[in-house]
Amino acid sequence: MRLHPTMGARVERDFLIALLEVARHLRTHADRSARKHRMTWARWMILTRLEGQPDLSQSELSAIAGIAPITVARLVRHIEALGLVERQADPKDARIRRLRITRAAAPALRDSKRCQAELDELITRGVRPAALDAMVIALRTITENLSSSRQLAKVPHEARPNVRA
């Protein structure tokens, strides 16, 4: 989908600025809620992912979440230190450790779900359902465009930004 020619680069720039602002506000709000459990939003998302897909390895979790393996390792190490996740030996391959949430994670997961419901209500307040549907479709398309892009592959590794969770 191309923007209307009279709107030009300003709308594109405004869209990106608005998108980044929304992401920043969401992260701030979610991190504030997660702090009660000595967590961050990123750690909560890892824990939630493991609840839905237990017994993933760190490599599998990295691939599914789209997060660098070293970043996943740091997130998991912190969650493990809190006693919310444990590593178990893979029965088929001794080199692999599978990740599983513990019973101690139940309160954090319960609060995560409550926080998500509150965020969903907050961010969609005043937004027409049709507009929300259109935004979700557009954002999924943008995600697909970025995921399938070969641009990052053309950038030398040294020139890529170092992003940490």
Beta strands, then each sheet from edge to edge (+ up, - down):
strand 1: 85-89
strand 2: 97-101
sheet 1: 1+ 2-
end
